[in-house]
Amino acid sequence: MRNTVLGEDPTVRETSNPVFRSLPKQSGGYAQFGTGVGPAQQGYYQADPYRAPYQEAKASRPVTIDDVVTKTGITLGVLTITAIVSYFLVSANLALAMPLTLIGAFGGLGLVLIATFGRKQDSPAIVLSYAVLEGLFLGAISFVLANFQVQHANAGALILQAVMGTLGVFFGMLVVYKTGAIRVTPKFTRWVVGAMFGALALMLGNFLLGLFGVGGGAGLGLRSGGPIAILFSVAMICIAAFSFLIDFDAADQMIRAGAPEKAAWGIALGLTVTLVWLYLEILRLLSYLQND
């Protein structure tokens, strides 16, 4: 699901992130992230379908890059603290690993769906609740991956490497976007979205085949830790990295259009979703490499 940028400009593009699709729509054109051009310069908001929830925008100041950084930092801070607590809860009682993983994963997914289809992605309560639930999931799954799927490895070092790798990719792609080394075009977006759907189809097929005992329960071997699993994780990391470019572009255009301040929560949610996905794929890849 993606945020469609409407207008007369032929460079129409969409975001691959499920959260950004229902954020404000405005005219197209390439942007420089954080320029903060207001609605007077941009000309107008698209009236339908998103204008109604934001009619109070006339009485509020437009969102700025500082708002985005602050709200994203708060969201990631809550997620990190919760993940640390979850990790140590599981380390003290392994029986908590499964419930925390399931509650966090399905609860977080449910809130993303509510935020996306209910157009509540700018709600601080939903965004921070998502951060708490996803923190429970990440803490539990990180403990399992780092302590049980890896032989003779330092779990703390493995997780730290995954965190540093995630931040490195994030800031690296931000530099790529800022310098314009890769332009976010409709063709580029279609390629990334197509790759995402292809990867999701492969994961679903791998899961179903595993349920029926194909490959000894490993299905296509996409998560078995072998060479195929390593290549698949590398491909997923690349797709997640390219998704950041589209997310930055979608967020940039909201800033340029003068979307209201609270839209920063929706941007924070969208970026956090991609960061969580990227972290998990990097952690999986590191766990595979440690076992080789």
C-alpha positions in Angstrom: 0.0 0.0 0.0 1.4 3.3 -1.0 0.9 7.1 -0.8 0.0 8.4 -4.3 1.3 11.8 -5.2 -1.2 13.5 -7.3 -0.9 16.4 -9.8 -0.1 17.4 -13.3 3.6 16.7 -13.0 4.5 13.6 -15.1 6.9 12.4 -12.4 4.1 10.9 -10.3 5.4 8.4 -7.8 4.2 6.4 -4.8 5.7 5.1 -1.6 6.2 1.4 -0.9 5.5 2.0 2.8 2.0 1.0 4.0 1.7 3.9 6.4 2.5 6.7 4.0 -0.3 6.0 1.5 -3.1 7.7 3.5 -1.0 10.7 4.5 -1.8 14.1 2.8 -1.7 14.2 -0.9 -0.2 17.2 -2.8 1.3 18.2 -6.1 4.4 16.4 -7.3 7.9 17.5 -8.3 11.3 16.5 -6.8 12.1 17.8 -3.4 15.0 18.6 -1.1 14.2 16.9 2.2 13.1 19.3 4.9 12.7 22.5 2.8 9.4 23.2 4.6 7.7 25.1 1.8 4.2 26.1 3.1 0.8 25.8 1.5 0.9 29.3 0.1 4.0 28.6 -2.0 2.7 25.1 -3.0 -0.7 26.4 -3.9 -3.2 24.0 -2.4 -4.0 20.8 -0.6 -5.7 18.0 -2.3 -9.3 18.2 -1.0 -10.3 14.6 -1.2 -9.9 12.2 0.5 -7.6 13.4 3.2 -8.5 17.1 3.6 -11.4 16.6 6.0 -9.3 15.2 8.9 -7.0 18.1 8.5 -9.3 21.1 8.1 -7.9 22.4 11.4 -4.5 22.8 9.5 -5.4 26.4 8.7 -5.2 27.1 12.4 -2.0 25.1 13.0 1.6 25.6 11.8 2.9 23.4 9.0 5.1 20.4 9.8 8.9 20.9 9.7 11.9 18.6 9.5 12.5 19.3 13.2 9.1 17.9 14.0 9.8 14.8 11.9 13.2 14.3 13.7 11.7 14.8 17.1 8.7 12.5 16.7 10.8 9.8 15.0 13.3 10.1 17.9 10.6 9.7 20.5 9.0 6.7 18.7 12.4 5.0 18.3 13.3 5.8 21.9 10.1 4.1 23.3 10.7 1.1 21.0 14.3 0.8 22.1 13.5 0.9 25.8 10.6 -1.6 25.5 12.9 -3.9 23.4 15.6 -3.9 26.1 13.0 -4.7 28.8 11.5 -7.4 26.7 15.0 -8.9 26.0 15.8 -9.2 29.7 12.3 -10.5 30.6 12.9 -13.4 28.1 16.4 -14.0 29.3 15.0 -14.4 32.9 12.1 -16.6 31.8 12.3 -18.3 28.4 8.6 -19.1 28.6 7.9 -15.5 27.8 9.6 -15.6 24.4 6.6 -17.0 22.5 3.8 -14.8 24.0 5.9 -11.6 23.8 6.8 -12.4 20.2 3.2 -13.1 19.2 1.6 -10.2 21.1 4.2 -7.8 19.8 4.1 -8.9 16.2 0.3 -9.3 15.7 -0.5 -6.3 18.0 2.0 -4.1 16.0 0.6 -5.3 12.7 -3.0 -4.6 13.9 -2.1 -1.0 14.9 -0.4 -0.4 11.5 -3.5 -1.6 9.7 -5.7 0.6 12.0 -3.5 3.6 11.4 -3.4 3.0 7.6 -7.0 2.1 6.8 -8.5 4.2 9.7 -6.5 7.2 8.7 -5.2 7.5 12.3 -1.5 7.4 11.5 -1.1 10.9 13.0 -2.3 9.8 16.4 0.5 9.9 19.0 -1.3 7.2 21.0 -1.4 4.7 18.1 2.2 5.5 17.1 3.6 5.1 20.6 1.5 2.0 21.3 2.9 0.5 18.1 6.4 1.4 19.4 5.7 -0.5 22.7 4.3 -3.6 20.9 7.0 -3.7 18.3 9.6 -3.3 21.1 8.1 -6.4 22.9 8.5 -8.3 19.6 12.0 -7.1 18.8 13.3 -7.8 22.2 12.0 -11.3 22.3 12.9 -12.3 18.7 16.4 -10.7 19.1 17.0 -12.9 22.1 15.9 -16.0 20.3 17.9 -15.3 17.1 21.0 -14.3 18.9 21.1 -17.0 21.6 19.5 -20.0 20.0 20.1 -19.8 16.2 23.8 -18.8 16.5 26.4 -21.2 17.9 29.3 -19.8 20.0 28.5 -16.2 19.4 28.2 -13.2 21.7 24.5 -12.3 21.6 25.1 -8.7 22.7 27.7 -8.1 20.0 25.5 -9.7 17.4 22.6 -7.4 18.3 24.8 -4.3 18.4 26.2 -5.1 15.0 22.6 -5.4 13.7 21.7 -2.0 15.2 24.8 -0.3 13.8 24.1 -1.9 10.4 20.5 -0.6 10.5 21.6 2.9 11.4 24.3 2.8 8.8 21.9 1.9 6.0 19.4 4.5 7.1 21.8 7.4 7.2 23.6 6.1 4.1 20.3 6.2 2.1 19.5 9.6 3.6 22.8 10.9 2.1 21.9 9.2 -1.2 18.5 10.9 -1.2 19.9 14.3 -0.2 22.6 14.3 -2.9 20.2 13.0 -5.6 22.5 10.1 -6.4 19.3 8.0 -7.0 16.2 9.9 -8.1 12.8 8.7 -6.9 10.9 8.2 -10.2 7.8 6.3 -11.1 9.9 3.6 -12.7 12.1 3.3 -9.6 9.1 3.1 -7.4 7.4 0.4 -9.5 10.6 -1.6 -9.4 10.8 -1.4 -5.5 7.1 -2.2 -5.0 7.3 -5.1 -7.4 10.3 -6.5 -5.6 8.5 -6.2 -2.3 5.5 -8.1 -3.5 7.7 -10.7 -5.1 9.6 -11.1 -1.8 6.3 -11.4 0.2 5.0 -14.0 -2.2 8.2 -16.0 -1.8 8.0 -15.8 2.0 4.4 -16.9 2.0 5.2 -19.8 -0.3 8.2 -20.8 1.9 6.0 -20.7 5.0 3.2 -22.8 3.4 5.6 -25.4 2.0 7.3 -25.6 5.3 4.0 -26.4 7.0 3.6 -29.3 4.6 7.0 -30.7 5.4 8.7 -29.8 2.1 12.4 -29.6 2.4 12.3 -31.1 5.8 10.1 -28.3 7.1 12.4 -25.6 5.6 10.2 -25.0 2.5 12.2 -23.2 -0.1 15.1 -22.7 2.3 14.6 -19.0 2.5 15.1 -19.0 6.3 17.1 -22.1 6.8 20.5 -20.4 7.2 22.0 -21.8 4.1 23.3 -20.1 0.9 19.7 -19.5 -0.4 18.7 -17.9 2.9 21.8 -15.6 2.9 21.0 -14.4 -0.6 17.4 -13.9 0.2 18.2 -11.8 3.3 20.7 -9.7 1.3 17.9 -9.1 -1.3 15.5 -8.1 1.5 18.0 -5.7 3.0 18.5 -4.0 -0.5 14.7 -3.7 -1.0 14.3 -2.2 2.5 17.2 0.3 1.8 15.7 1.4 -1.5 12.3 1.8 0.3 13.8 4.5 2.5 14.4 6.7 -0.6 10.7 6.5 -1.4 9.7 7.1 2.2 12.0 10.2 2.4 10.4 11.5 -0.8 6.9 11.0 0.5 7.8 12.7 3.8 9.5 15.5 2.0 6.5 16.3 -0.1 4.3 16.5 2.9 6.7 19.1 4.4 6.7 21.0 1.1 2.9 21.0 1.0 2.6 22.5 4.5 0.8 19.5 6.1 -0.1 20.2 9.7 2.4 19.6 12.5 0.8 16.4 13.7 1.5 14.7 10.4 5.0 14.2 11.8 3.7 11.3 13.8 2.6 9.5 10.6 6.0 10.1 9.1 7.6 8.7 12.2 5.4 5.6 12.1 6.2 5.0 8.5 10.0 5.3 8.9 9.9 3.1 12.1 8.1 0.3 10.2 10.9 0.2 7.6 13.6 0.4 10.2 12.1 -2.5 12.1 12.0 -4.6 8.9 15.6 -3.7 8.0 16.9 -4.5 11.5 15.3 -7.9 11.5 16.8 -8.8 8.1 20.2 -7.6 9.1 20.0 -9.6 12.4 18.9 -12.7 10.4 21.8 -12.3 8.0 24.4 -11.9 10.8 23.0 -15.0 12.5 23.4 -17.0 9.3 27.0 -15.8 8.8 27.9 -16.6 12.4 26.8 -20.2 11.9 28.9 -20.7 8.8 
